[in-house]
Amino acid sequence: MKICFPAQKNEGTASAVYNHFGSAPVFVVVDTATGEVSAIENRDQHHTHGSCNPLKALNSQPIDAVVVGGIGQGALNKLSGLGIKVYRAAGGTIKENLDSYLSSTLSEYTPQACCGGHGHGSGCAH
């Protein structure tokens, strides 16, 4: 299984999980079957809120799940439509969140928990 973690910079599993999917500079991908860690530069980092294109952002690389601090409903819906589950990061590093994912302690994102925008008072958690 390939799990994608948005990050500020690629420091492997020591990277901090980024607080928003669409604006993350890089995605660190961990293959749980092989232990391989790779990085994908975000090809859609500079977009208007609500128009994130996850396939473009991930350079069409196949992934099975995303673990992130925040995500907009549009990106969540697009990822879900591709069969990709999205989980709320528990803070900390990719390693810590990977361990939580593998022990099934991360909660799956719902549309109600998504970022509502980046403006003042938007309720966005980042």
Secondary structure, 3 states (H helix, E strand, C coil): CEEEEEECCCCHHHCEECCCCCCCCEEEEEECCCCCEEEEECCCCCCCCCCCCHHHHCCCCCCCEEEECCCEHHHHHHHHHCCCEEEECCCCEHHHHHHHHHCCCCCECCHHHCECCCCCCCCCCC
